[in-house]
Amino acid sequence: MMDVFFDASPVSHSRLGLIVPKHGRTIVDRNRLRRRLREIGRRELLPRLRDRGHAVDVLLRVHRRAYGASFVELRQDIESTMEALWPERP
């Protein structure tokens, strides 16, 4: 549902950036998707990166099909991507 780009952060903490193209949707749909992604980043992604000792800038670029995804589906997609990139330490 989205492309994930990351790089070392020039600051001492992780940051999240979003690219949410219009894809022919209304501004209401676009803002709803952005709010959902920011909330997932605030509650899930950034705290986990901090707890694992990573200071990276993460950029999410969403695809057209993300507009039809539920909050749970978006969260699961981000979590699975995060686990693939930064596995849990034993």
URCORKA-V968340 format. One line per field, one symbol per residue. ss: DSSP state (~ for helix, > for strand, _ for the rest). phi: phi as a letter, one per 20 degrees, with the letter a starting at -180 (. if undefined). burial: b if it has 16 or more other C-alpha atoms within 10 Angstrom, else e. Layout:
BEGIN
ss = ???
phi = ???
burial = ???
END
This chain:
BEGIN
ss = _>>>>>>>______>>>>>_______~~~~~~~~~~~~~~~~~~~~~~~~~____>>>>>>>_~~~~~__~~~~~~~~~~~~~~~_____
phi = .beccbbfefdecfccccccfflmefffffffffffffffffedfffffffenddceddddeegfffeeegfffffffffffffecffff
burial = bbeeeeeeeeeeebbbeeebeeeeeeeeebeebbebbbebbeeebbebbeeeebbbbbbbbbeeebbeeeeeebbeebbeebeeeeeeee
END
